[in-house]
Amino acid sequence: MKRLKVLEMIDKPSLGGGQAVLLALARNLDRTRFDVSVCAGGGGPLEEEVRRAGLTFHPVEFRKNPAAGPGRTLVRLLASQSFDLLHTHGGVAGLYGRRAARRAGTPVVVHTIHGIHYLHYRNPILRRAAVLLERILSRSTSAVVCVSEADLAQARRHRLAPAGRLRLVRNGVPSVEAASDPDRAPRGRALCSDLKLRAPVIGTVARLHRQKGVEYFVEAAPDILRRHPEAFFLVVGGGPLESRVRERIERLGLTERFILAGERPDALDLLSAFDIFVLPSLWEGLPLVLIEAAGFGKPIIATDIDGSREIIRDGETGLLVPPADPAALAEAVVRLLEDEALARRLAERARNEIPAAFSLERMVAETERLYLDLAAANGL
């Protein structure tokens, strides 16, 4: 059987959740069966990682609003390289890539929805338009992949694709246990020291976007400090709300205690030094960072929402609190700070159960099976 020529595509060259999944697939798909290339905006850390892995990278500058230029470039790329399968990740790549694949005659097209973000648009007209657009695009998509049971249920409820084309492939991550890199914990502690942080450090790794609810984490900090004035807070990640979050930190008088570290390539090193990990999101697909925090054996607090709820069991592998509720988040943090036995028990159970259930190997194997089944159905 010939090797299938596969193009993995996403819009931004950063290293967010969708990019992490794409990169994991590109690195780990069986190279005896798949000839894998990557397409994304150029000049970012994703391009660096792809090239470091010895894979071909095709830079294309995507725009969030529809434009002719990227579409024409993608049609030429798909046609000239004769790809057997295009796998788009996220809404922008899914829009441009699937339209281009139809024009270029690419035989198999897979699209992964990394969280159905448009269902959370505040404007109902835009929300309805996005649903209709996905229904149209899915007609020329071989399979639409959802990364969580909750997203699959939502996709069915909103009829985002014909039922027979919807697939579930839950996210997975490689093992990140501290034992796999004994130098990581010392590096993390040194980085925290450089940022003038002392234990206990309560932190998150999250994009500064409305979805991630970081503002509620900031608002929880004063309640925590009233009972534990020794605490420090850290957010690793950048995004469009950075200036607003920073202003809120200053207004609450937290500048000496609450650090915004920005987007960093050493995010996992910093995570390894957290004493408590929090994820205050308003919605999620299936957040990789919870799996990573579990792998490091961190006590976890997350919001009780779809996606996070599929990873964390309240009171067993972490604590779940209502979204957009700073008081409940603060109370959960204080509870773990004051009950070390509970924090240790939750962390150990999470480390023992979660990484195995959301492994990279399982995600890659399920994706390979999907690719091969679709290729066979198309006579490849």
FENQUI-V723364 format. One record per backbone hydrogen bond with DSSP energy under -0.5 kcal/mol. NH is the residue of the N-H (numbers start at 1). CO is the residue of the C=O. E is the energy in kcal/mol with one decimal. If there is no record, write none. Layout:
nh=NH co=CO e=E
nh=NH co=CO e=E
This chain:
nh=4 co=33 e=-3.0
nh=6 co=4 e=-0.8
nh=6 co=35 e=-2.4
nh=7 co=85 e=-2.4
nh=8 co=6 e=-0.5
nh=8 co=37 e=-2.7
nh=9 co=87 e=-2.9
nh=10 co=39 e=-2.2
nh=20 co=16 e=-2.3
nh=21 co=17 e=-2.0
nh=22 co=18 e=-2.5
nh=23 co=19 e=-3.0
nh=24 co=20 e=-2.2
nh=25 co=21 e=-2.3
nh=26 co=22 e=-2.9
nh=27 co=23 e=-2.3
nh=28 co=24 e=-1.7
nh=29 co=25 e=-2.4
nh=33 co=30 e=-1.5
nh=34 co=30 e=-2.4
nh=35 co=4 e=-3.1
nh=36 co=34 e=-0.8
nh=37 co=6 e=-2.3
nh=38 co=56 e=-2.4
nh=39 co=8 e=-2.8
nh=40 co=58 e=-1.4
nh=41 co=11 e=-2.4
nh=46 co=13 e=-3.1
nh=48 co=44 e=-1.5
nh=49 co=45 e=-2.3
nh=50 co=46 e=-2.5
nh=51 co=47 e=-2.5
nh=52 co=48 e=-2.1
nh=53 co=49 e=-1.4
nh=54 co=51 e=-1.6
nh=55 co=50 e=-2.0
nh=56 co=36 e=-0.6
nh=58 co=38 e=-3.1
nh=59 co=57 e=-0.6
nh=60 co=40 e=-2.1
nh=62 co=60 e=-1.0
nh=71 co=67 e=-0.8
nh=72 co=68 e=-2.3
nh=73 co=69 e=-2.2
nh=74 co=70 e=-2.5
nh=75 co=71 e=-2.2
nh=76 co=72 e=-2.2
nh=77 co=73 e=-2.3
nh=78 co=74 e=-2.9
nh=79 co=75 e=-2.4
nh=80 co=76 e=-2.7
nh=81 co=77 e=-2.1
nh=82 co=78 e=-0.8
nh=83 co=78 e=-1.1
nh=84 co=5 e=-1.8
nh=85 co=5 e=-2.1
nh=86 co=108 e=-2.4
nh=87 co=7 e=-2.9
nh=88 co=86 e=-0.5
nh=88 co=110 e=-2.7
nh=89 co=9 e=-2.2
nh=90 co=112 e=-2.4
nh=94 co=90 e=-2.3
nh=95 co=91 e=-2.1
nh=96 co=92 e=-2.2
nh=97 co=93 e=-2.9
nh=98 co=94 e=-1.3
nh=99 co=95 e=-1.4
nh=100 co=96 e=-2.3
nh=101 co=97 e=-2.6
nh=102 co=98 e=-1.7
nh=103 co=99 e=-1.6
nh=104 co=100 e=-2.5
nh=105 co=101 e=-1.3
nh=106 co=101 e=-1.9
nh=108 co=84 e=-1.7
nh=110 co=86 e=-3.1
nh=111 co=143 e=-2.3
nh=112 co=88 e=-2.8
nh=113 co=145 e=-2.8
nh=114 co=112 e=-0.8
nh=115 co=113 e=-1.6
nh=117 co=115 e=-1.7
nh=119 co=116 e=-1.3
nh=120 co=117 e=-2.2
nh=121 co=118 e=-1.4
nh=124 co=122 e=-0.7
nh=127 co=123 e=-2.3
nh=128 co=124 e=-2.3
nh=129 co=125 e=-2.4
nh=130 co=126 e=-2.4
nh=131 co=127 e=-1.8
nh=132 co=128 e=-2.2
nh=133 co=129 e=-2.5
nh=134 co=130 e=-2.2
nh=135 co=131 e=-2.1
nh=136 co=132 e=-2.0
nh=137 co=133 e=-2.7
nh=138 co=134 e=-2.5
nh=139 co=135 e=-0.6
nh=139 co=136 e=-1.0
nh=140 co=137 e=-1.4
nh=141 co=138 e=-1.5
nh=142 co=109 e=-1.8
nh=143 co=109 e=-1.4
nh=144 co=165 e=-2.8
nh=145 co=111 e=-3.4
nh=145 co=143 e=-0.6
nh=146 co=167 e=-2.9
nh=147 co=113 e=-0.8
nh=152 co=148 e=-2.1
nh=153 co=149 e=-2.3
nh=154 co=150 e=-2.3
nh=155 co=151 e=-2.9
nh=156 co=152 e=-2.1
nh=157 co=153 e=-2.4
nh=158 co=154 e=-2.5
nh=159 co=156 e=-0.9
nh=160 co=155 e=-2.4
nh=165 co=162 e=-2.5
nh=166 co=162 e=-0.6
nh=166 co=163 e=-1.0
nh=167 co=144 e=-2.6
nh=169 co=146 e=-2.4
nh=169 co=167 e=-0.5
nh=171 co=147 e=-1.0
nh=173 co=358 e=-2.0
nh=180 co=177 e=-2.0
nh=181 co=178 e=-1.6
nh=184 co=181 e=-2.3
nh=185 co=181 e=-0.5
nh=186 co=182 e=-0.5
nh=187 co=183 e=-2.0
nh=188 co=184 e=-3.0
nh=189 co=185 e=-2.6
nh=190 co=186 e=-2.2
nh=191 co=187 e=-2.5
nh=192 co=188 e=-2.3
nh=193 co=189 e=-2.1
nh=194 co=190 e=-2.2
nh=195 co=191 e=-1.5
nh=196 co=193 e=-1.7
nh=197 co=192 e=-2.8
nh=202 co=200 e=-0.6
nh=202 co=232 e=-2.8
nh=203 co=201 e=-0.6
nh=203 co=276 e=-2.4
nh=204 co=234 e=-2.0
nh=206 co=204 e=-0.5
nh=206 co=236 e=-1.6
nh=208 co=238 e=-1.9
nh=209 co=207 e=-2.0
nh=212 co=209 e=-1.5
nh=213 co=209 e=-0.5
nh=213 co=210 e=-1.3
nh=216 co=213 e=-1.1
nh=217 co=213 e=-1.0
nh=218 co=214 e=-2.1
nh=219 co=215 e=-2.1
nh=220 co=216 e=-1.3
nh=221 co=217 e=-1.0
nh=221 co=218 e=-0.8
nh=222 co=218 e=-0.6
nh=224 co=220 e=-1.7
nh=225 co=221 e=-2.8
nh=226 co=222 e=-1.9
nh=227 co=223 e=-0.9
nh=227 co=224 e=-0.7
nh=228 co=224 e=-2.5
nh=231 co=228 e=-2.0
nh=232 co=200 e=-2.4
nh=233 co=257 e=-2.9
nh=234 co=202 e=-1.8
nh=235 co=259 e=-2.4
nh=236 co=204 e=-2.5
nh=237 co=235 e=-0.6
nh=237 co=262 e=-1.0
nh=241 co=208 e=-2.6
nh=242 co=239 e=-1.6
nh=245 co=241 e=-2.8
nh=246 co=242 e=-2.6
nh=247 co=243 e=-2.2
nh=248 co=244 e=-1.9
nh=249 co=245 e=-2.2
nh=250 co=246 e=-2.2
nh=251 co=247 e=-2.6
nh=252 co=248 e=-1.9
nh=253 co=250 e=-1.4
nh=254 co=249 e=-2.8
nh=257 co=254 e=-1.9
nh=258 co=254 e=-2.8
nh=259 co=233 e=-2.8
nh=259 co=257 e=-0.6
nh=261 co=235 e=-2.8
nh=261 co=259 e=-0.7
nh=262 co=235 e=-0.6
nh=262 co=237 e=-0.6
nh=267 co=264 e=-1.0
nh=270 co=266 e=-2.0
nh=271 co=267 e=-2.6
nh=272 co=268 e=-2.0
nh=273 co=270 e=-1.7
nh=274 co=271 e=-1.7
nh=275 co=201 e=-2.8
nh=276 co=201 e=-1.7
nh=277 co=299 e=-2.8
nh=278 co=203 e=-2.5
nh=279 co=301 e=-2.2
nh=282 co=211 e=-3.6
nh=283 co=211 e=-1.0
nh=290 co=287 e=-0.9
nh=291 co=287 e=-0.8
nh=291 co=288 e=-0.5
nh=292 co=288 e=-2.2
nh=293 co=289 e=-2.7
nh=294 co=290 e=-2.1
nh=295 co=291 e=-2.1
nh=296 co=292 e=-1.4
nh=297 co=294 e=-1.8
nh=298 co=293 e=-2.0
nh=299 co=275 e=-0.6
nh=301 co=277 e=-2.5
nh=302 co=319 e=-2.6
nh=303 co=279 e=-1.5
nh=304 co=321 e=-2.8
nh=305 co=303 e=-2.0
nh=308 co=306 e=-1.5
nh=309 co=305 e=-2.5
nh=310 co=307 e=-0.6
nh=311 co=307 e=-0.5
nh=311 co=308 e=-1.3
nh=312 co=308 e=-2.8
nh=314 co=312 e=-0.6
nh=315 co=318 e=-2.7
nh=316 co=313 e=-2.4
nh=317 co=313 e=-2.3
nh=318 co=313 e=-0.9
nh=319 co=300 e=-2.4
nh=321 co=302 e=-2.1
nh=325 co=322 e=-0.7
nh=329 co=325 e=-2.1
nh=330 co=326 e=-2.8
nh=331 co=327 e=-2.3
nh=332 co=328 e=-2.0
nh=333 co=329 e=-2.1
nh=334 co=330 e=-2.6
nh=335 co=331 e=-2.2
nh=336 co=332 e=-1.9
nh=337 co=333 e=-2.3
nh=338 co=334 e=-2.1
nh=339 co=335 e=-1.1
nh=343 co=339 e=-2.3
nh=344 co=340 e=-2.5
nh=345 co=341 e=-2.3
nh=346 co=342 e=-2.7
nh=347 co=343 e=-2.2
nh=348 co=344 e=-2.5
nh=349 co=345 e=-2.1
nh=350 co=346 e=-2.4
nh=351 co=347 e=-2.5
nh=352 co=348 e=-2.0
nh=353 co=349 e=-1.8
nh=354 co=350 e=-2.3
nh=355 co=350 e=-0.6
nh=357 co=353 e=-1.4
nh=358 co=354 e=-1.6
nh=359 co=356 e=-0.7
nh=360 co=173 e=-1.2
nh=363 co=359 e=-1.7
nh=364 co=360 e=-2.7
nh=365 co=361 e=-2.4
nh=366 co=362 e=-2.4
nh=367 co=363 e=-2.0
nh=368 co=364 e=-2.8
nh=369 co=365 e=-2.2
nh=370 co=366 e=-2.0
nh=371 co=367 e=-2.7
nh=372 co=368 e=-2.6
nh=373 co=369 e=-2.4
nh=374 co=370 e=-2.4
nh=375 co=371 e=-2.5
nh=376 co=372 e=-2.5
nh=377 co=373 e=-2.0
nh=378 co=374 e=-1.1
nh=378 co=375 e=-0.6
nh=379 co=376 e=-1.5
nh=380 co=375 e=-2.9
